[in-house]
C-alpha cells in the first residue's frame, strides 16, 4: 500500500507495517489541546453533539498543565478522510481557542 509523503502518510505507513488492516473500520483518536478548561469543556459539548465524534474524554496533561480532549472517531483510515476529519475537528476546536495535536490509532 502506498502512502503520500507527509506526516499522515508516514504515520499510516508505520501503522500498516505493524499489521493493522487499514481497509477496515478503526477507532482513531484525535488530540485537541486547550490552555483553558472552560474552552475545553465548551469544545467537548460542541463535538459531543456531532454524530461524527460522539466519544470524547477531557483530561489535564500533568507535565504541561494543558487541557487535552481525546476525540474518538470510528472510520476507515484513508489518507484523504483522515486529513478531512482532522481539519473538521480542528475547525471546531479553533472556535473554542483549541488546536490540534495529531491523531493516533490503538491497535486492538
C-alpha positions as CSV (number, residue, x, y, z in Angstrom):
1,X,0.0,0.0,0.0
2,X,1.4,3.4,-1.0
3,X,1.1,6.5,1.3
4,X,1.7,10.2,0.5
5,X,4.9,11.7,1.7
6,X,3.6,13.8,4.6
7,X,3.0,13.3,8.4
8,X,-0.3,11.5,8.0
9,X,1.2,9.3,5.2
10,X,4.2,8.4,7.4
11,X,2.0,7.5,10.4
12,X,-0.3,5.4,8.2
13,X,2.7,3.6,6.8
14,X,4.0,2.8,10.3
15,X,0.6,1.6,11.4
16,X,0.3,-0.6,8.3
17,X,3.8,-2.0,8.9
18,X,2.6,-3.1,12.4
19,X,0.0,-5.3,10.7
20,X,-3.1,-3.1,11.2
21,X,-5.6,-3.6,8.4
22,X,-6.3,0.0,7.2
23,X,-9.1,-1.2,4.9
24,X,-11.3,-1.9,8.0
25,X,-13.1,0.4,10.4
26,X,-10.7,1.6,13.2
27,X,-11.1,3.8,16.2
28,X,-9.0,6.9,15.5
29,X,-8.1,9.2,18.4
30,X,-7.7,12.9,17.6
31,X,-6.0,15.0,20.2
32,X,-7.1,18.6,20.8
33,X,-5.3,20.9,23.3
34,X,-6.6,23.9,25.2
35,X,-5.0,26.4,27.6
36,X,-8.3,27.0,29.5
37,X,-10.5,24.3,30.9
38,X,-13.7,26.2,30.1
39,X,-12.8,26.3,26.4
40,X,-12.1,22.6,26.5
41,X,-15.4,21.9,28.1
42,X,-17.2,24.0,25.5
43,X,-15.5,22.1,22.8
44,X,-16.5,18.8,24.4
45,X,-20.1,19.9,24.5
46,X,-20.0,21.1,20.8
47,X,-18.2,18.0,19.4
48,X,-20.3,15.7,21.6
49,X,-23.4,16.8,19.7
50,X,-21.8,15.9,16.4
51,X,-22.6,12.4,15.0
52,X,-19.1,12.2,13.7
53,X,-17.4,12.2,17.1
54,X,-19.7,11.5,20.0
55,X,-16.9,10.0,22.1
56,X,-14.7,12.5,24.0
57,X,-12.5,12.5,27.1
58,X,-11.2,15.6,28.9
59,X,-8.0,15.4,30.9
60,X,-5.1,17.6,32.0
61,X,-1.6,16.8,31.0
62,X,0.4,16.5,34.2
63,X,3.6,17.6,32.5
64,X,2.4,20.8,30.7
65,X,-0.8,21.7,32.5
66,X,-2.6,21.9,29.2
67,X,-6.1,20.5,28.9
68,X,-6.4,17.7,26.4
69,X,-9.5,16.4,24.7
70,X,-9.4,13.0,23.1
71,X,-12.0,12.7,20.4
72,X,-12.5,9.2,19.0
73,X,-13.9,8.7,15.5
74,X,-14.6,5.2,14.1
75,X,-13.7,5.2,10.4
76,X,-11.7,3.5,7.6
77,X,-8.5,5.5,8.0
78,X,-7.7,6.6,4.4
79,X,-5.2,9.4,4.0
80,X,-7.8,11.7,2.5
81,X,-10.5,11.0,5.1
82,X,-8.1,11.4,8.0
83,X,-7.0,14.8,6.7
84,X,-10.6,16.0,6.2
85,X,-11.6,14.7,9.6
86,X,-8.6,16.3,11.3
87,X,-9.4,19.7,9.6
88,X,-13.1,19.5,10.6
89,X,-12.4,18.7,14.2
90,X,-9.7,21.4,14.4
91,X,-12.1,24.0,12.9
92,X,-14.5,23.3,15.8
93,X,-11.6,23.4,18.3
94,X,-10.3,26.7,16.8
95,X,-13.7,28.3,17.5
96,X,-13.1,27.4,21.2
97,X,-9.4,28.5,21.3
98,X,-8.1,25.0,20.9
99,X,-5.6,23.4,18.5
100,X,-5.0,20.0,17.1
101,X,-2.1,17.9,18.3
102,X,-2.3,15.0,15.8
103,X,-4.0,11.6,15.9
104,X,-3.3,8.0,16.7
105,X,-4.7,4.5,16.5
106,X,-4.7,2.0,19.3
107,X,-4.5,-1.4,17.6
108,X,-6.8,-3.9,19.2
